[in-house]
Amino acid sequence: MIRQTTELEYEIIGALLQEPDLVRKLEKIIDGEDFSLVVCADLFSAIRESVFETGTFDYHTAADVIRDKIVDPLSFLTRCVEITPTTAN
């Protein structure tokens, strides 16, 4: 069960990294506090804040948010995107 929850959280972050504006819809049903992983909660909150303030969010900003929590932030972010299902495949 925990593995499934972790993957779901990664997929949510992966989807937001690909389409940051999705946070406008997601924030109506989930919040940073809904994440069991602190790194995902921090990313969700940072994406939401950035999208509402500037309209954008990118990998470099994401890496900065989690740099003190993850040894290799870019690999973590890449993993989140890679496991996210898309309709393009």
C-alpha positions, 0 to 999 in steps of 0.5 A, spaced: 500 500 500 505 504 501 509 503 495 502 505 491 501 511 495 508 513 493 508 512 486 501 516 486 505 522 489 510 521 484 505 521 478 502 527 481 508 531 481 510 528 474 504 531 471 505 538 475 512 538 472 509 537 465 503 541 466 504 546 472 497 549 470 494 543 472 495 545 479 489 550 479 484 544 478 488 539 483 488 544 488 481 544 489 481 537 491 488 536 494 493 540 498 500 539 500 498 536 507 495 530 503 502 528 501 505 523 505 512 524 502 515 531 505 518 532 498 512 531 494 508 536 499 513 541 498 513 541 491 506 541 490 506 547 495 511 550 491 508 549 484 501 552 487 504 558 489 509 559 483 503 558 478 498 563 482 504 568 482 507 568 476 504 563 472 510 558 471 514 553 474 520 549 472 525 544 473 530 548 476 525 551 481 523 544 483 530 542 484 531 548 488 525 547 492 528 540 494 535 540 494 536 540 501 531 533 502 534 529 496 541 527 494 540 528 487 534 532 485 534 532 478 534 525 478 528 525 483 524 529 478 526 526 472 523 519 475 517 523 477 516 525 470 518 518 467 513 514 471 507 519 470 502 516 465 500 520 459 495 519 453 501 521 448 504 514 449 
